[in-house]
């Protein structure tokens, strides 16, 4: 399904205009979600400036202390400050979400462009490969890749990207099949422009809308899958302060130290919710059916 088509005015591509902005600001929750995402990125970049303690520093005299003025999120089973570990964990979370989505988007974009534009045997091979990937649940495919390559953050990013790229391939291919029949594409082909020139100059700019929307939503999916795999020991390895790994450490203290689980889990939930809200808003904004509404 075509999610968006860019608006072209006076012969130049205009990806975002006043109508897009007006639709965005109609929902005040969009600004809240955007503010949370920007704050998360800032905290991830400048984690040492926000963290009151070293995330790996242990203090056996302060084991499982509840939230207080000196430890606002409390301490864990080794006396480490949970607030500091959540802050440093945002670095791993941002890396997983962004890099996995960028890699999946890049691979899916290339495959979708080739399959949709050239068709024929290339289209058949790419789409059958895509169907195979889509038939395997994302998390199971990621587990299989990690089992082969070994658990680490880099492997986790690669596994999530491979498991997610088929969604981009399908969306891009479907959009290319539609856009390549536009008059300006046919005219470019008629005057002898090369395939690469047509693909990257005329088709690619006009399919970026659905790609951006899907990429935004997949960031949340990548974060969730990354946290789930780290929770079961297939992602970030201890003592790396990743949110899923923090929840794994805290699960046996759920009854006796509620703060140990609450704050990492709440941070993860709010982050995913904010990204999903932003992605949902982008989908509505770039939908041509509601562009003039």
N, C-alpha and C positions, 0 to 999 in steps of 0.2 A: 504494500500500500504506500502511495506517495504521501509523505508527511509534510513536505514543504517544497516550495519552488521560490527561488530568490526573485526579487523584484528588480527589473532592469528599467532604468529611467535615463533618457537622453543618451542612450548607447553605452552607459557604464553600469557596472554591477553595483547594486546597492543592497548589501546584505542585511543591514539593520537600519530602519528609519524611524520616524516619529511614531508611526502607528504601532510598531513593535514595542517601543518604550512605553507608550500609553497603555498597552495591554499588560505589560509587565507590572506597572505601578498600580494597576487596579486592585491587585491582591497584596495587601500589606504584609502577608506572611512571606511573600517572596523576598522582601528586604531582610526579614529575620533570618531566613534560610541562607541568603547570600552573606549576611554578616557573620553567621556561625562558620560558614565555609572559609571565608577570608581570615577569620580569627584562627581557625585550625591551621591554615597554611602558614600564617605568621608565627604561631607558636611552634610549629614544626621546624621552621627555618631558624628561629632564634631560641630554641629550647634551652640552651645554657643560661640565657638571660631571664627566663621565666621560672626555671627550676630552683627551688630553695636548697636542695640537697643533691648530691650525686646519686644517680638512679641505682647504682650497684653498691652503695655504701651500706654496710650492715652494722646494726647496733643491737646486741643481744640483751641490752637492758630495756629496750623499747619494743619488744615483740608484741604484735597484735594490740597496739594501743588504739582506742577509738579516736574519731576525729576530735581535734583540739586546735588551739591557736597555733601551736608550733607544728602540728601535722594536720592540715585541714581535711585530708582524706584518710587520716589514720596511718598505721604502719602494717606491714605484712608479717608473715611467719618468721622472717629473718631480721626484722627490725628496720626494713627499708621503707622509705617514705613513698607511699602510694601515689601521692600527687605528682612527685617528681618522675615516677615511673610511667604514669599516664601521659605526662608531657613528652617524655622521650619516646614513648610508644607511638605518639602521633607522627613522629618522623617515619617510622616503619609503615604505619598505616597509609600516609600520603604517598610514600614510595610505591607500595603495593597497588593502591588504587590508580594512581596516575600512570605509572610505567606499564602496568598490565593492560590498561585501557588503551594507551598510546600504541603499544606493540600489537594488540589485537586489532585495533582500528587500522593500522598501517597494513598489516597482512591481509585483512579482510577487504580493505579498499583496493589493493592491487588485484586481488583475485576477482572481486566484483566488477571492476572496470574491464578486465580482460574478458571475463565470461559474458558480460552484458554487451560489450561493444563488438567483439569479434565473433561471438557465437560459435556454431559448429562443434567440432570435436573438442576444442578447448573448453567451451561452455559445458559440454557433457561431462568431461573429466573433472572439472572443478566442482560442478554442482553435485556429482555423485560422491566425491570426497567430502563435500560439505554435508550431504545427507548422512554420511556415516558418522561424522562428528556430532551432528545434531541428534542422532539416535542414542548417543551416550550421554547420560547426565553429566553436567559440567563438573561437579565435585568428584564424581567417580573417575572421569578422564584425568582430572588434575591429580588425583591420588595415584593413578597408574603411572603418570609421568614422573611424579616425585619418587615413587618406588624404584624407578629405573635410575634416575639421576641422583637421588639422595636428597634429604631435607635440608633446605637453606632458604633464605629470603629470595635470593636470585632465582633459584629453581622454582620457588613458589610463584614468582612473577611470570616466569616463562610458562609454567603449567597453566596458570589462569588465562594467560593470553591465548595459548593454543586452544584451550577449551572454549574460549569466548569468540574467537575470530569468525566462526561460521555464521554467527548472527549478523555481523557486519557484511560478510560476503553476500548474504541473501538480500539485505536491505539495499546495498549498493547496486547489485545486479538488477534488481527490480526497478530502481530509480533510473539507471542508465538505459534500460530497455525503453523507458518512457521518454527520457530527455533526448536520446539520439534521433528521435523522429521529429524533433522541433525543426522549424523552417531554417533557423540560422545554422543548425548543424548540417542539414542537407545542403544549404548554400555553400558552406565552407568546404564540404566534400566535392561539390560541383566545380569549384574554382581551383581544385587541385591541392588543397592543404593536406599535409600528412596526417596519419592516424594519431601520432603522439601529440601533435599540435592541437588537433581537434579534442583529444581526450583531456589534456591538461589546461587548455585555454578556454574551451567552450563547455565541455561536459562537466568536468570536475567542479568548477565554481558553482554550478547549478544543482549539485547534489549534496553540497556541504550541510544544508539544513538538517536533513534526517540523520546524517552521520554525526553531527554535533550533538543532537538530541540523544541518539543511542549511546554515544561515547559518555555523555554525562550520566546517564542511567547506569551504564556498565561500571563506572567508577564505584558506585555504591555496591553493585554486585561483586566486584573484585575485592572490595574491603571486607564484605561479609564472608565470602568464600575464603579469603586469606585468614580471617579471624577463626573461622571454623576449622581450617586445616592446622593452624597453629594450636588451637585448643586440643586437638588430638595428637599433637607432637610431630606434625608433618610440615610445619612452616618454620617460623623463627624458633630457635632453640634457646633454652635457658642458659644464662640469665638475661638474655635479650628482653627488654621491656616492651613486648608487643601486646596489644590489647587482648587478643585471643589467648595468648600464652598466660597473661595475667589472670584471666578467668579460669584457666586450667589449674593454676596454682591455688586459686581461691576456692575451688569447688568443695574441697573437703572441710572448709571452715565456714560453710554457708550458714550453719546454725549458730556458731559461736562468735563469728566476726563478720557481721552483715556488711560492714563497710568495705571489706576486702573484695567482695563481689560487686557490690552496688555501683561504686564509682567507675570502674573500668567498663562495666556493662552499660551504665547510663550514658557514658561518653560515646561508646560505640553506637548505641541506639540513636542518640541525638544526631550524630554525624550522618548516619545512613538516612535518617528521616529528612534531614536538611537537603542532602544531595537529591533524594527522590522528589522532594517538593520543587526544587529548582529544575530538575529534568522534566517534570510534568508541566511546569510553566513554559519552558522552552518549546515543548511539543505543541502546546496550545498557541503560542505566539507565532511559530513558523508554519502552522497549518494554513494552507491557502484557502481552505473552506471557511475559516473564521477570520481571514486577514482583514476583510472590509466590514466586519461586524462591529 
